[in-house]
Amino acid sequence: MTAFDFRSAYRHGFARVAACHVPVAVADPATNAAAVIEAARGLDADAVAVAVFPELCLTGYAIDDLVLQDVILDAARDAIERIRAASAGLLPLLVVGAPLARGGRVYNTAVAIHRGRVLGVVPKSHLPTYREFYERRWYAPGDDQRGTIALGGADVPFGPDLLFSAADVPGLVVHAEVCEDMWVPVPPSALAALAGASVLLNLSGSPITVARAEDRRALAQSASARCLAAYAYAAAGLGESTNDVSWDGQTMIFEAGRLLAETERFPDGPTASIADVDLDAIRQDRIRQGTFDDNRRANDERARFRTVEFTLAPPTGDVGLRREVERFPFVPNDAARLAQDCFEAFHIQVSGLVQRMSAIGGPKAVIGVSGGLDSTHALLVAARAMDRMERPRSDILAYTMPGFATSDHTKRNAIALAESVGARIETIDIRPAATAMLTEMGHPAGSGEPVYDVTFENVQAGLRTDYLFRLANHHGGIVIGTGDLSEFALGWATYGVGDQMSHYAVNSGVPKTLIQHLIRWVASEGERQGVTDEEARILRSVLDTEISPELVPVGADGKAQSTEDTIGPYALHDFALAHVLRRGARPSKIAFLAEHAFADAGRGSWPPGFPEDERPEYDLETVVRWLRVFVARFFGFAQFKRSAVPNGPKVSAIGSLSPRGDWRAPSDGNARAWRAELDGAVAPLGL
């Protein structure tokens, strides 16, 4: 196995792919070969592993009867030979389009060339004969072809059943199909994906008409999503004959339904969509989606492909990362998508609570409010649920329970919001009961000593839950849990008699980074979500308050207890959580991605509404420091708390931590393997 530097994208399961458009010279293979070679040299300098060019790019697609001229067929073979020779010292696997004669027929083919070898030739399987297409006039369909073709003095594999596998880049398995092959109900790429192909290429000649670009885009996106693969598409453009049609040079790369890169259409010169494809993510997706392999078994006979191996030999150092890494995987950067996600998340929570309360006879909703993010959002959910059930909001029994460190600011916000939404609000001072308990336990804080340990904190947290459950008994209600997904991930909750426990946990599927945007969205929605201007003002005040459990009094330095100072930034923890839940990523890869996401606050996009003065930056040392905390807590001692979490709705497709759903793990596990993987990866960096 090649030894890569920590900062190499290839070390972390990525492979750089390019979908290229080059201007063509009609019926001039020598000139077109020179253009491909020039582009290939630039791609080599950019550490590209795989590059696909348009259909028949060595001759031009629209040369009609000229393709049957021996001069053109011979020149196409000469052009392939020139590219083969020039590729000897270049990194990319080049896949180019050319007409080739074999066995008395001419085929429209994709030719795979790498480091001085022609690896194989894939003929187009499906030839269109409708609208402006007349391909059967010149070409034979290649769907039934198997064997070899004489090319460059050697017999090379020929057929639609070819996969090209990089021996030194795990998971990089390439398949090529040609234009119309993508448009049929069962495309060759679907069978290739079942056979193991992770990077699907399409060499397209497709001329452009109004709205066809949207159709191509939808098909490429769908193919990548259904096949759990990358799909790179390169269409013909500049230089093609415009006798009766025109061309747009569309290129794009999708991965599992997500657009990674695309170029402007109708370019004036060479263009290329370039992106780093996550081969690890593709492999993990296929492992997790068992129906993918079930489909392979059902199509076993048709999904048998020949594999041609090649050695890529990519660079071992830092080549950058050519894809956007979302800082907040649970929070979209696109304004419309974020609004849609917030709408769905909020109403998933509301619907879940409505169903639960309706199913058990319509109890009152008992909730502890602190003026913090989680209880604020849970109160908003409860208020909207009451509206949906056509019940008075006074059936929400809200309690603020100040302890030894509760600030006037958060208490005022909690009371004001509860009053504003129409809930009944009462204050229960837990300090006398907490002091009595600490005294009876013999704890130093019971006699006034400033000993603020975990016992001191949990006496307060436990009393609040005790009161809520007994108040629910007393008033015929259920306790609405406020703990969120991030807290359950880290085990940042007091077990049993603390905020880990409730009758129904409306926030259990919502991470901390999303809750902030949900509250901001509810505030911006105003009357549409039953929120008054006064409530919106209070919500913005809550958003401006530092996250704190408010269990330890302000110190001599005047600084209040800070959750993130203790356990680390939720931005980094939610980032790690998403990559663990969604893809089972190694800690070293999470660290690599987090550094790219957070090293420079001025680079890349941020979720709409994210305050500019609060945009954090984290270097690799900081990322690794807090990732060690996440690994220790998530894979270690936090699981016993998650094994007993109450019911609550799943919100994000990334996953939840319910022991009855997305995450099932032993409560007596440990984090040693994950910690060792991370430590081993960053040790050469002195971290």
PEMOTA-V962459 format. One record per backbone hydrogen bond with DSSP energy under -1.0 kcal/mol. CO is the residue of the C=O (numbers start at 1). NH is the residue of the N-H. Records with the same first field share a line. If there is no record, write none. Layout:
CO->NH + NH
This chain:
5->8
9->14
10->13
13->279
15->277
16->49 + 50
17->275
18->52
19->273
21->271
25->28
28->32
29->33
30->34
31->35
32->36
33->37
34->38
35->39
36->40
37->41
38->42
39->43
40->44
41->45
43->48
44->47
49->93
50->18
51->95
52->20
54->57
56->59 + 60
59->27
61->63
63->66
64->67
65->68
66->69
69->73
70->74
71->75
72->76
73->77
74->78
75->79
76->80
77->81
78->82
79->83
80->84
81->85
82->86
83->87
85->88
87->90
93->51
94->113
95->53
96->111
97->58
98->109
100->107
102->105
105->102
106->140
107->100
108->124
109->98
110->122
111->96
112->119 + 120
113->94
114->117
117->114
120->112
121->159
122->110
124->142
128->135
130->133
134->137
135->138 + 139
142->145
147->158
149->156
154->151
156->149
157->121
161->306
163->308
164->174
165->310
169->172
171->173
172->166
173->198 + 199
174->164
175->201
177->203
178->181
179->182
180->183
187->190 + 191
188->192
189->193
190->194
191->195
192->197
193->196
198->230
199->175
200->232
201->177
202->234
203->179
209->212
211->215
212->216
213->217
214->218
215->219
216->220
217->221
218->222
219->223
220->224
221->225
222->226
223->227
224->229
229->256
230->200
231->254
232->202
233->252
234->204
236->249
237->240
238->24
246->208
248->266
250->235
251->263
252->233
253->260 + 261
254->231
255->258
258->255
261->253
271->21
273->19
275->17
277->15 + 279
278->282
279->283
280->284
281->285
282->286
283->287
284->288
285->289
288->290
289->292
290->294
291->295
292->296
293->297
294->298
295->299
297->300
299->303
306->163
308->165
310->167
316->5
321->323
322->276
328->331
334->338
335->339
336->340
337->341
338->342
339->343
340->344
341->345
342->346
343->347
344->348
345->349
346->350
347->351
348->352
349->353
350->354
351->355
352->356
353->357
354->358
355->359
356->360
357->362
358->361
364->478
365->397
366->480
367->399
372->376
373->377
374->378
375->379
376->380
377->381
378->382
379->383
380->384
381->385
382->386
383->387
384->388
385->389
386->391
387->390
392->395
393->396
395->365
396->424
397->367
398->426
399->369
400->428
402->430
407->411
408->412
409->413
410->414
411->415
412->416
413->417
414->418
415->419
416->420
417->421
418->423
424->398
426->400
430->434
431->435
432->436
433->437
434->438
435->439
436->440
437->441
438->443
439->442
443->446
444->447 + 449
445->448
449->451
453->457
454->458
455->459
457->461
458->462
459->463
460->464
461->465
462->466
463->467
464->468
465->469
466->470
467->471
468->472
469->473
470->474
471->475
472->477
476->364
478->366
479->503 + 504
484->488
485->489
486->490
487->491 + 492
491->493
494->500
495->497
498->501
504->481
505->508
507->510
510->485
511->515
512->516
514->518
515->519
516->520
517->521
518->522
519->523
520->524
521->525
522->526
525->528
526->529 + 531
527->530
532->536
533->537
534->538
535->539
536->540
537->541
538->542
539->543
540->544
542->545
547->563
555->558
559->555
562->566
563->567
564->568
569->573
570->574
571->575
572->576
573->577
574->578
575->579
576->580
577->581
578->582
579->583 + 585
580->584
586->590
587->591
588->592
589->593
590->594
591->595
592->596
593->597
594->598
595->599
598->618
600->603
607->610
611->614
612->615
619->623
620->624
621->625
622->626
623->627
624->628
625->629
626->630
627->631
628->632
629->633
630->634
631->635
633->638
636->639
638->642
639->643
641->644
642->645
647->505
658->661 + 663
666->669
671->675
672->676
673->677
674->678
675->679
676->680
677->681
678->682
679->683
682->685 + 687
683->686
